[in-house]
């Protein structure tokens, strides 16, 4: 459902603090850029900054603007210098800087540009879920299809056994894809619930419920579990940013189980909120160095790691996170390292 954003236009100046530390403008940065549909904040950041994840350090929103973190197509971002210090100014609309006005602006939240390509991850979120230990074991489960069919698919009726949450009618059908363990500590970080399909509740009688299967990605079998549909859409309201803590981990898995990982692939990493990660955090990907034989001594040597790309976290759990690969300069793989950028 599209949410509507109501805000009072009180100006359109977005002032940025002075460039500091290792924040630097690109040598080929534009003096002005007009936001267009299809842009992402990562793309725009990369037009101005050598390190796009440092965007928050140069972007301070005017507090008079309601929901100032949202940027829309048609907004014009201008780089200016005041007393030798760089600032980014945002002019909203075609008439230049907007003056203080009681006019009410109503804009669908979906129109705001996202931090990253949402179309590449929202489909993933609807198919995948990380659950806690035992969560699937207590969920209702498929018993049989109509007419005692062992397997079911889209358009079929499905009977399930177990308690259902009150008021829920839309359910995902999941199959346990096994535990996710840290490769070094062996700690179980969660379990993958792989989505098989979706169903809508028709009727319940005691502990037996009847569903109609709306969609199936593969055959639904007895024992598959039903969990309420959870709205997991990622919003456009977070900035690319550097983690506030030191992070060191690895890529645990990649969507669809492919061997090589590249730009815009979704991956799972073994670090989450307990390590200080938050949505929008950018991490460097380092390719593990290969082993080589010393031609003189015959010793086996470990070659150093090499910088191979960047990823951005878009959904954090306690012990792990989902992330999207934004850049890669060589094929990536499971167990490649992640560190602060």
Buried (B, 14 or more C-beta within 10 A) or exposed (E): EEEEBEBEBBBBBBBBBEBEEEBBEEEEBEEEBBBEEEBBBBBBBBBBBEBBBBBBBBBBBBEEBBBBBBBBEBBBBBBEEEEEEBBBBBBBBEEEBBEEEEEEBEBEBBBBBBBBBBEBBBEBBBBBBBBEEEBBEEBBBBBBBEEEBEBBBBEBBBBBBBEBEEEEEEBBBBBBBEEBBBEEEEEEBBBBBBBBBBBEBEEBEEEEBBBBBBBBBEEBBBEBBBBBBEEBEBBBBBBBBBBEEEBEBBBBBBBEEEEEBBBBBBBBBBBBBEBBBBBBBBBBBBBBEEEEEEEEEEEEEEEEBEEBBBBBBBBBBEBBBBBBBBBBEBEBBBEBBBBBB
